[in-house]
Amino acid sequence: MERPTRIVLAVRVGEASQAPGRTAAWLSSRLDAELTIVYVAAELRTVAEVALAAGIPAEEVRSRIVDEASERAREWGREALEGRSFAVRIEEGDVADRVAAAAAELGADLIVAGTEARGAIQGMILGDTTRDILRRAPCPVVVVPPLAERS
């Protein structure tokens, strides 16, 4: 395998994504690879309801939600990715499907994804979303537990 040049970081913007973010930043730095945050915005599922309730066209609601999600992801990335440059891609739909599709469309060489915090026994089992990303990924996947620290 050639040295990866494009890394996709699959995140839920928040504290649980800190360790995967640090890992992706470290890999991106060491490999001099482009880094793209892929955030599947669950709030996009509410576009029709919000548009109807607010009397605003659905496309306007969608645009506002995407803009807000992009800004949250950028803000999170500026803090979590240790100064690495990055792009943001907002997706809608099934997380594993959209992460895998985005990685394929971007020509990613590597996906970095996190796992949920779990107890000792449950920690041995990957979460459903992470497992589905592994199954659908077009490239290798680095799975990072939430409290992982690099040396």
Buried (B, 14 or more C-beta within 10 A) or exposed (E): EEEBBBBBBBBBBEEBBBBBBBBBBBBBBEBEBBBBBBBBBEEBEEBEEBBEEEEEEEEEBBEEBBEEBBEBBBEBBEEBBBEBEBBBBBBBEBBBBBBBBBBBEBEBBBBBBBBBEBEEEEEEEBBEBBBBBBEBBBBEBBBBBBEBEEE
